[in-house]
Amino acid sequence: QDMTLPSTRGTPRNVEITCELGGRDNYWDLYSDADVLVMPRRYGGLCMPTQEAMASGLAVVMGDCQPNNWWPTLRVPTRTTRALSVPAGKVAMHMVNPSALATMLDRLATDEALLYEHQEAGVAWAQVHSWSVMKDVYRNQLASVDRVAS
């Protein structure tokens, strides 16, 4: 498959860009060679890669918009750009401040204690919110919805 890769011209010497094409036999290997997941999403909300990254021991950097404050992530400022209409209503869209994102990544690259603190906080959050811990909560909620629908 022909794929054009982004230009690396102007990339600082201490930045390594790696592109790997193809899949992985073990899905969890996607997180094994990383320290940080950068997730500058346009909207907050449930995000499976964020949860997987924390469970794998990565620090997570994302925009400071609701409900991202629920997770023990490093948040960078955002500005609201517009609302997106979806069947459930309007969803606020946000733009992450690129300078603040770069500053946060620089801090993580130079402050090992900060990096480790957020890696450990993510793993702890993932353990408390794992399926084995939360399954009864989900089952009870689903059962109550079923009773209301009947």
C-alpha positions as CSV (number, residue, x, y, z in Angstrom):
1,Q,0.0,0.0,0.0
2,D,1.4,3.4,-1.0
3,M,1.3,5.8,1.9
4,T,2.8,9.3,2.1
5,L,4.4,9.9,5.4
6,P,4.5,13.4,7.1
7,S,7.6,15.4,6.5
8,T,10.2,15.3,9.4
9,R,12.0,18.4,8.2
10,G,12.5,20.7,11.1
11,T,12.0,18.0,13.7
12,P,14.3,18.5,16.7
13,R,17.1,16.0,17.2
14,N,15.6,14.7,20.5
15,V,12.4,13.8,18.8
16,E,12.1,10.3,17.2
17,I,9.3,9.7,14.7
18,T,8.4,6.1,14.1
19,C,5.8,4.8,11.6
20,E,4.8,1.2,11.7
21,L,2.5,-0.1,9.0
22,G,0.3,-3.2,9.6
23,G,-1.4,-4.7,12.6
24,R,-0.2,-6.2,15.8
25,D,-0.7,-9.8,16.9
26,N,-1.3,-8.7,20.5
27,Y,-3.4,-5.5,20.6
28,W,-1.9,-4.4,24.0
29,D,1.5,-4.2,22.3
30,L,0.3,-0.9,20.8
31,Y,1.2,0.7,24.2
32,S,4.3,-1.2,25.1
33,D,6.9,1.1,23.6
34,A,5.4,4.4,24.8
35,D,5.4,6.6,27.9
36,V,2.7,9.1,27.1
37,L,-0.5,9.1,25.0
38,V,-1.3,12.5,23.6
39,M,-5.0,12.8,23.0
40,P,-6.0,16.3,21.8
41,R,-9.6,15.4,21.1
42,R,-12.1,18.0,19.9
43,Y,-14.6,16.9,22.5
44,G,-14.6,15.3,25.9
45,G,-16.3,12.0,26.8
46,L,-15.6,8.4,27.0
47,C,-12.5,7.5,25.1
48,M,-11.4,3.9,24.9
49,P,-7.7,4.6,23.9
50,T,-7.4,6.9,27.0
51,Q,-8.6,4.1,29.3
52,E,-6.4,1.5,27.6
53,A,-3.3,3.7,27.8
54,M,-3.8,4.3,31.5
55,A,-4.3,0.6,32.1
56,S,-1.1,0.0,30.2
57,G,0.9,2.5,32.4
58,L,1.0,5.5,30.1
59,A,0.6,9.1,31.2
60,V,-2.2,10.7,29.2
61,V,-2.2,14.3,28.0
62,M,-5.6,15.7,26.8
63,G,-7.7,18.9,26.5
64,D,-9.1,20.5,29.7
65,C,-12.8,20.2,28.8
66,Q,-15.6,18.3,30.4
67,P,-15.7,15.4,31.3
68,N,-12.0,14.9,30.9
69,N,-11.4,16.0,34.5
70,W,-12.9,12.6,35.6
71,W,-9.6,11.0,34.6
72,P,-6.2,11.4,36.2
73,T,-4.8,13.0,33.1
74,L,-2.5,15.9,32.4
75,R,-4.8,18.5,30.8
76,V,-3.9,21.4,28.6
77,P,-6.1,24.5,27.9
78,T,-8.6,24.5,25.2
79,R,-10.9,27.0,23.6
80,T,-14.5,26.2,22.6
81,T,-14.9,26.5,18.8
82,R,-18.5,25.5,18.0
83,A,-21.2,23.0,18.9
84,L,-21.8,19.8,16.9
85,S,-25.4,18.6,16.6
86,V,-25.9,14.9,17.3
87,P,-29.1,12.9,17.9
88,A,-28.6,13.3,21.7
89,G,-28.2,17.1,21.5
90,K,-25.3,19.5,21.0
91,V,-21.7,18.6,21.8
92,A,-19.2,21.4,22.5
93,M,-16.1,21.2,20.3
94,H,-12.8,22.3,21.6
95,M,-9.3,23.2,20.2
96,V,-6.3,22.3,22.3
97,N,-3.7,25.1,22.6
98,P,-0.7,23.8,20.7
99,S,1.8,25.9,22.7
100,A,0.5,24.6,26.0
101,L,0.6,21.0,24.6
102,A,4.2,21.4,23.6
103,T,5.0,22.9,27.0
104,M,3.4,20.0,28.7
105,L,5.3,17.5,26.6
106,D,8.5,19.3,27.4
107,R,7.7,19.1,31.1
108,L,7.1,15.3,30.9
109,A,10.3,14.8,28.9
110,T,12.4,16.6,31.6
111,D,10.5,15.8,34.9
112,E,10.6,12.0,35.4
113,A,8.8,12.4,38.8
114,L,5.8,14.1,37.1
115,L,5.8,11.4,34.3
116,Y,5.8,8.5,36.8
117,E,3.2,10.2,39.1
118,H,0.8,10.3,36.2
119,Q,1.6,6.8,34.9
120,E,0.9,5.4,38.4
121,A,-2.2,7.5,38.8
122,G,-3.6,6.1,35.5
123,V,-2.9,2.5,36.4
124,A,-4.5,3.0,39.8
125,W,-7.6,4.6,38.2
126,A,-7.8,1.7,35.7
127,Q,-7.7,-0.9,38.4
128,V,-10.5,0.8,40.4
129,H,-12.6,1.1,37.3
130,S,-11.8,-2.3,35.8
131,W,-14.5,-4.6,34.5
132,S,-13.9,-7.1,37.4
133,V,-14.6,-4.2,39.9
134,M,-17.4,-2.5,38.0
135,K,-19.3,-5.3,36.4
136,D,-22.0,-5.5,39.1
137,V,-22.6,-1.7,38.8
138,Y,-23.1,-2.1,35.0
139,R,-25.3,-5.2,35.4
140,N,-27.5,-3.5,38.0
141,Q,-27.9,-0.5,35.8
142,L,-28.8,-2.6,32.8
143,A,-31.2,-4.7,34.9
144,S,-33.0,-1.5,36.1
145,V,-33.3,-0.2,32.6
146,D,-34.8,-3.6,31.5
147,R,-37.3,-3.4,34.4
148,V,-38.4,0.1,33.4
149,A,-38.8,-0.9,29.8
150,S,-41.0,-3.9,30.7
